[in-house]
Amino acid sequence: MELLLGIGIVLLAVGGLCAGLLLTGRPPRTACDGIACVGGGRCDACPKRAAARERSDD
C-alpha cells in the first residue's frame, strides 16, 4: 500500500512538471538557472543573477 502511495506522489510531481512545461513552453527554472553556474560558483557569482541585478538597478 505504501508503495502505491509513493508511486502516486511521484506521478503527481512529474505531472505537475509536465503541465508547467506544456503551459509555459520552457522547463522549470532553478534558483540560479543551474547550468550557467556549474563552474562551482555560488549563486552570487551566477552570470544570470548579475545581469538581473544590473537590470533592476537601472
QUIJO-V424785 format. One record per residue. RES is the residue in three letters. OMEGA is omega as a letter, one per 30 degrees, with the letter a starting at -180 (* if undefined). Layout:
res-><RES:RES>
omega-><OMEGA:OMEGA>
//
This chain:
res-><MET:GLU:LEU:LEU:LEU:GLY:ILE:GLY:ILE:VAL:LEU:LEU:ALA:VAL:GLY:GLY:LEU:CYS:ALA:GLY:LEU:LEU:LEU:THR:GLY:ARG:PRO:PRO:ARG:THR:ALA:CYS:ASP:GLY:ILE:ALA:CYS:VAL:GLY:GLY:GLY:ARG:CYS:ASP:ALA:CYS:PRO:LYS:ARG:ALA:ALA:ALA:ARG:GLU:ARG:SER:ASP:ASP>
omega-><l:l:l:l:l:l:l:l:l:l:l:l:l:l:l:l:l:l:l:l:a:a:a:a:l:l:l:l:l:a:a:a:a:a:a:a:a:a:l:l:l:a:l:a:a:a:l:l:l:l:l:l:l:l:a:l:a:*>
//
